[in-house]
Amino acid sequence: MSTATQELPMILAEVEVTAVELISPTFVRAELASEALADFGVDGPLHDQRIKLVFPTDSGNLASFEGADESWFTTWMEIPAEERGHMRTYTVREVRGQGADTRLVIDFVLHLADGATGPGSSWAATATVGDRLVILAPRRGVPFGGIEFDPGAARNLFLAGDETAVPAIASILAGLPATAIGTAILEVPVAGDVQELAHPEGIELIWLPRDGAPHGQKQIATVRDHFGLPPVVEPVTDDAVDPDLWETPTYSSSGEELDDAAVVVGHDLAGIYAWIAGESKVVTTLRRALVKELEIDRHQVAFMGYWRRGVAMRS
Ligand SMILES: Cc1cc2nc3c(=O)[nH]c(=O)nc-3n(C[C@H](O)[C@H](O)[C@H](O)COP(=O)(O)OP(=O)(O)OC[C@H]3O[C@@H](n4cnc5c(N)ncnc54)[C@H](O)[C@@H]3O)c2cc1C
């Protein structure tokens, strides 16, 4: 097995699929195992913990990270594109087992509606027990990053996302205190993708099966209605969409200033924390609603483009 040396601050190791199941029309759930995952660990709840997966090349070869050191990424990127495989980002939906028997559960979205597929979704469509990938994941006790959900003292939570954000929202909900209150809006391709999710009683779950409607249309309408905004929304033009959209209290992909200004006391929405992820144009549209129209402080919001229509993830 090609597993990196212990010196790396994170886990970089080959993992094997030990179980795989099509849990609904759009989601393939895979359990990934490796003795190296005995060292997997996050300081606190998993929330939206992201990890990276390296998929095999088109001819089925999986890159080896044997003996990898701190320069592993540069070394990997120097391998010709057709030989290195593809790296993509996913969310840890759940951790099962412990010690050398630790398994990470990942829910993979199949891109069925658009016919636009990529290495991640194509791999998931044919995944079988025994398949191997490489994982980059947090090592217990070492800062790794990759968790954006950070509501601080907010009293009212607002979560929204499309199918790619369902694993993160599910994991966030599972880790919340029983007293948490708020709303989670989840847009999925079809009614069959609605899942039973563990969640605090005070969090209302709103599932929106698209059933053929344009991506984001129902979500945008529901979010606007939730906040009492008029239904009409000025369309966001394609060139106004940042495919790498990532606007959180601690990072701005557009270069916005991150100051220390406190939340505006007295604002109707001063007690809210909003976490929104999914297709970048949809997330941009929702960001405008919350930040420009409702003037919610940027310290209370996190907007993450998990993918961009027509744009393959870079690796
Ligand atoms: C922090 C984070 C966490 C994520 N968690 C998950 C997760 O748990 N599960 C999950 O499935 N995805 C998740 N994603 C999204 C996933 O990384 C992207 O969808 C990624 O593009 C998939 O790679 P791919 O190889 O299938 O497609 P790519 O090669 O990246 O793209 C190929 C084509 O497919 C299109 N495409 C990409 N995603 C979709 C989609 N969902 N529906 C329709 N078309 C699409 C692209 O626009 C492009 O045209 C996450 C992303 C981030 C940033």
The ligand as a Gaussian input file, in Angstrom:
#p B3LYP/6-31G(d) Opt

LIG

0 1
 C      -15.980000      21.793000       0.529000
 C      -16.676000      20.937000      -0.519000
 C      -17.368000      19.812000      -0.112000
 C      -18.012000      18.999000      -1.071000
 N      -18.672000      17.891000      -0.654000
 C      -19.235000      17.058000      -1.583000
 C      -19.829000      15.811000      -1.194000
 O      -19.800000      15.420000      -0.023000
 N      -20.391000      15.057000      -2.171000
 C      -20.384000      15.440000      -3.502000
 O      -20.873000      14.694000      -4.353000
 N      -19.825000      16.611000      -3.888000
 C      -19.238000      17.406000      -2.972000
 N      -18.637000      18.571000      -3.365000
 C      -18.759000      18.977000      -4.778000
 C      -17.771000      18.256000      -5.684000
 O      -16.453000      18.501000      -5.245000
 C      -17.956000      18.798000      -7.116000
 O      -19.251000      18.540000      -7.579000
 C      -16.924000      18.258000      -8.082000
 O      -16.971000      19.057000      -9.238000
 C      -17.172000      16.817000      -8.455000
 O      -16.114000      16.389000      -9.281000
 P      -16.358000      15.606000     -10.632000
 O      -15.034000      14.995000     -10.969000
 O      -17.526000      14.712000     -10.499000
 O      -16.728000      16.728000     -11.675000
 P      -15.760000      17.833000     -12.326000
 O      -14.700000      17.176000     -13.151000
 O      -15.295000      18.782000     -11.282000
 O      -16.763000      18.585000     -13.289000
 C      -17.177000      17.999000     -14.530000
 C      -18.474000      18.651000     -14.971000
 O      -19.499000      18.277000     -14.041000
 C      -20.184000      19.444000     -13.581000
 N      -20.590000      19.195000     -12.199000
 C      -19.819000      19.200000     -11.077000
 N      -20.556000      18.906000      -9.994000
 C      -21.832000      18.732000     -10.440000
 C      -23.049000      18.392000      -9.798000
 N      -23.136000      18.151000      -8.484000
 N      -24.172000      18.267000     -10.580000
 C      -24.128000      18.460000     -11.908000
 N      -22.980000      18.778000     -12.573000
 C      -21.857000      18.909000     -11.845000
 C      -19.181000      20.572000     -13.718000
 O      -19.839000      21.797000     -13.880000
 C      -18.432000      20.173000     -14.987000
 O      -19.134000      20.614000     -16.126000
 C      -17.973000      19.371000      -2.437000
 C      -17.237000      20.496000      -2.838000
 C      -16.606000      21.267000      -1.881000
 C      -15.810000      22.478000      -2.339000

